[in-house]
Amino acid sequence: MRRTALLAVLVTLVMVPAAASAQAGKPLKYTQEFNGFTQPFSGCGFVGVQTTDLTFTSWTHFDKDGNVARIREHVAVRTSTWTNPENGRVLSSTGGAFTQTKDLSEPFVTTHTGQVAAVTIPGEGVVLLDAGRLIFNPFEWLFIAGHHEVFFGPFIGAPPPEAFCAYLVG
């Protein structure tokens, strides 16, 4: 999901120049569907592939002078699959949603709130969960609450939960 967050930032950067002509006080809304967005994950003894279908919506808010003041991004994850390409085993997650807010009065500070993923094994329950609140800048974590196995896990080299790997390895 870090790549999803990066994608959200890049899409926002592309649309902000267009927002310069926007009316002060009225947010500019942008929505984009992403189907089959893929990214690798590791830590289970193989390099897996996560494939996600999501809707990205961004609102750019302006101050009274027409300058960008705040950017709010919402990512609604419709489906996400986690695949071991060596044996074809798949786990899935549905219904995650999170919001990122960038308040430009505090440059580079981002607040991330919501559920990124809740991966379940049928009959066993949740084996990978990322939900809660994070506040960070490019240099440090300012606040962490919740359970963040995706944000701090297989996308940055930390091992994912044992049950998650065991199921995908077979």
PLY file of the C-alpha trace (Angstrom):
ply
format ascii 1.0
element vertex 170
property float x
property float y
property float z
element edge 169
property int vertex1
property int vertex2
end_header
0.00 0.00 0.00
2.97 2.32 0.26
3.01 2.27 -3.56
-0.72 3.07 -3.49
0.00 6.03 -1.22
2.81 7.12 -3.56
0.46 6.80 -6.52
-2.06 8.97 -4.68
0.59 11.64 -4.09
1.67 11.59 -7.74
-1.89 11.90 -9.02
-2.44 14.83 -6.64
0.74 16.58 -7.79
-0.41 16.34 -11.39
-3.79 17.90 -10.65
-2.68 20.70 -8.27
-1.42 23.03 -11.05
-4.83 22.73 -12.69
-6.34 23.77 -9.39
-4.67 27.18 -9.45
-7.62 28.58 -11.33
-10.11 27.00 -8.95
-12.41 29.22 -6.99
-11.14 29.97 -3.46
-12.98 28.01 -0.80
-14.44 25.46 -3.21
-12.55 22.13 -3.20
-11.46 20.56 -6.45
-12.49 16.88 -6.64
-10.70 14.21 -8.69
-11.69 10.53 -8.87
-9.85 7.67 -10.60
-10.52 3.93 -10.74
-7.55 1.56 -10.63
-8.16 -2.07 -11.58
-5.44 -4.68 -11.36
-2.92 -2.39 -9.62
-0.02 -4.71 -8.68
2.91 -4.52 -6.30
5.35 -7.11 -4.95
5.56 -8.28 -1.35
8.20 -10.42 0.35
9.06 -12.06 3.64
7.46 -15.49 3.18
10.38 -17.12 1.34
9.10 -16.02 -2.07
8.29 -12.75 -3.84
4.52 -12.54 -3.99
2.18 -10.27 -5.90
-0.59 -8.17 -4.41
-3.26 -7.14 -6.94
-5.77 -4.47 -5.96
-8.89 -2.88 -7.43
-9.52 0.51 -5.86
-11.12 3.91 -6.25
-8.98 6.95 -5.48
-10.67 10.29 -4.74
-8.85 13.49 -3.90
-10.18 16.86 -2.73
-7.88 19.85 -2.94
-8.99 22.66 -0.61
-7.99 26.29 -1.08
-7.57 29.24 1.26
-9.30 32.61 0.70
-6.46 33.68 -1.64
-6.85 30.61 -3.85
-3.71 28.84 -2.59
-3.75 25.10 -1.87
-4.32 24.71 1.87
-5.17 21.04 2.37
-5.36 17.85 0.34
-7.61 14.99 1.41
-7.33 11.62 -0.36
-9.67 8.68 0.08
-8.81 5.19 -1.15
-11.63 2.63 -1.26
-10.21 -0.86 -1.79
-12.81 -3.06 -3.49
-10.70 -6.23 -3.64
-7.13 -7.14 -2.97
-5.48 -10.51 -3.56
-2.14 -11.75 -2.25
-0.67 -14.45 -4.51
2.25 -16.87 -4.29
3.20 -17.18 -7.99
5.25 -20.33 -7.27
2.18 -22.43 -6.36
-0.82 -20.23 -7.23
-2.15 -20.03 -3.65
-4.17 -16.87 -3.01
-5.53 -14.97 -0.03
-7.95 -12.07 -0.41
-9.12 -8.95 1.36
-12.22 -6.89 0.63
-13.73 -3.63 1.73
-10.76 -1.68 3.06
-10.88 2.12 3.02
-8.51 4.77 4.28
-8.10 8.53 4.15
-4.89 10.55 3.96
-4.93 14.25 4.80
-2.08 16.64 4.05
-2.48 19.94 5.87
-0.15 22.34 4.09
0.04 24.63 7.14
2.30 21.85 8.49
4.32 20.95 5.38
5.00 17.29 4.78
2.81 16.07 7.67
0.35 13.38 6.60
-2.44 11.81 8.64
-3.45 8.31 7.51
-6.66 6.86 9.02
-8.63 3.71 8.26
-8.28 0.11 7.17
-5.75 -0.74 4.48
-6.31 -4.51 4.61
-7.90 -7.33 6.57
-6.82 -10.63 5.02
-8.70 -13.71 6.18
-8.21 -17.45 5.87
-11.61 -19.16 5.62
-12.37 -20.89 8.90
-9.41 -19.28 10.69
-10.13 -15.55 10.63
-7.95 -12.50 10.08
-4.27 -13.30 9.49
-3.03 -9.90 8.29
-4.47 -6.58 9.45
-3.61 -2.98 8.81
-6.01 -0.54 10.44
-5.69 2.50 12.65
-4.17 5.97 12.54
-0.70 7.13 11.55
0.71 10.64 11.52
4.08 11.06 9.84
6.41 13.24 7.86
9.18 12.05 5.51
11.60 11.79 8.43
9.69 10.24 11.34
6.50 8.68 12.69
4.76 11.32 14.84
1.87 9.13 16.06
0.99 5.44 15.66
-2.22 3.76 16.84
-3.76 0.50 15.70
-2.44 -2.60 14.02
-0.19 -2.02 10.99
1.08 -5.28 9.47
0.99 -3.95 5.89
2.42 -0.48 6.49
5.31 -1.89 8.55
5.39 -5.37 7.06
6.00 -7.12 3.76
6.46 -3.96 1.69
9.43 -2.72 3.71
11.13 -6.04 4.37
9.60 -6.90 7.77
8.15 -10.41 7.92
4.39 -10.78 7.48
2.44 -12.83 10.07
3.31 -16.54 10.25
-0.24 -17.79 9.44
-0.34 -15.57 6.34
2.93 -17.08 5.03
2.03 -20.64 6.04
-1.19 -20.52 4.04
0.47 -19.05 0.93
3.40 -21.50 1.07
0.94 -24.40 1.36
0 1
1 2
2 3
3 4
4 5
5 6
6 7
7 8
8 9
9 10
10 11
11 12
12 13
13 14
14 15
15 16
16 17
17 18
18 19
19 20
20 21
21 22
22 23
23 24
24 25
25 26
26 27
27 28
28 29
29 30
30 31
31 32
32 33
33 34
34 35
35 36
36 37
37 38
38 39
39 40
40 41
41 42
42 43
43 44
44 45
45 46
46 47
47 48
48 49
49 50
50 51
51 52
52 53
53 54
54 55
55 56
56 57
57 58
58 59
59 60
60 61
61 62
62 63
63 64
64 65
65 66
66 67
67 68
68 69
69 70
70 71
71 72
72 73
73 74
74 75
75 76
76 77
77 78
78 79
79 80
80 81
81 82
82 83
83 84
84 85
85 86
86 87
87 88
88 89
89 90
90 91
91 92
92 93
93 94
94 95
95 96
96 97
97 98
98 99
99 100
100 101
101 102
102 103
103 104
104 105
105 106
106 107
107 108
108 109
109 110
110 111
111 112
112 113
113 114
114 115
115 116
116 117
117 118
118 119
119 120
120 121
121 122
122 123
123 124
124 125
125 126
126 127
127 128
128 129
129 130
130 131
131 132
132 133
133 134
134 135
135 136
136 137
137 138
138 139
139 140
140 141
141 142
142 143
143 144
144 145
145 146
146 147
147 148
148 149
149 150
150 151
151 152
152 153
153 154
154 155
155 156
156 157
157 158
158 159
159 160
160 161
161 162
162 163
163 164
164 165
165 166
166 167
167 168
168 169
